[in-house]
Amino acid sequence: MAHSEGRRAAPKQERASRTRAELLRAAAEVFAEQGFSRATLTRITDRAGVTQGAMYFHFRNKEELAREIVRQQPDRVVPSHESTGLQHAVDVTVNWAHRVLEDVFVLAGARLVMEQEFFIGTAQNSHEQWTRLLADDLALAQRRREVRAATDVEAVSRLIVNACTGAQMHAYFQTQRRDLPERVVDMWRCLLPAIATPATLKTIKLEGSGEVSR
């Protein structure tokens, strides 16, 4: 009896997981196109092809959908090759710039940055999320003497996040973000000589971080 109940439950769980994934993708598409304020649950459920009742089973409101998309951002920005420390900080940011052009979830995250005060607290927002990730990389790099001892890794991490956010906004207005990877690489070209130790500076790869070509 228990086995038959388990077999019946499995398809329901699969359908529920599929519906949740479809809602998140639809929300990402709508947020990427229209931003948070203009997005409506009706547009999202219509795009997903589900009822609002099905939506409420998984998410209470569009704020919860937006928070989940923001939460997923680091998991969707994983470089194709392993790296650590300063090289990983470079790789993650350049890869993010490429993923904005390729992945609607990352694009939605970039668009939601401009309205995140409407759906997430300052302690959990994407600025803090990315700052913590980069600070961990730079702290490791500093312990390994890849980053100069006098560098304030917390301040530099905030600077990088602010620079990437600004680059994304300017790239949107000027090129529809097409040159965002090049803008992020330019940022690192300016920043690395100020924070990297001379030996490490010679080893950091920019073009390979996200298949950037100049």
Secondary structure, 3 states (H helix, E strand, C coil): CHHHHHHHHHHHHHHHHHHHHHHHHHHHHHHHHHHHHHCCHHHHHHHHCCCHHHHHHHCCCHHHHHHHHHHHHHHHCCCCCCCCHHHHHHHHHHHHHHHHHHCHHHHHHHHHHHHHHHCCCCCCCHHHHHHHHHHHHHHHHHHCCCECCCCCHHHHHHHHHHHHHHHHHHHHHHHCCCCHHHHHHHHHHHHHHHHECHHHHCCCCCHHHCCCCC
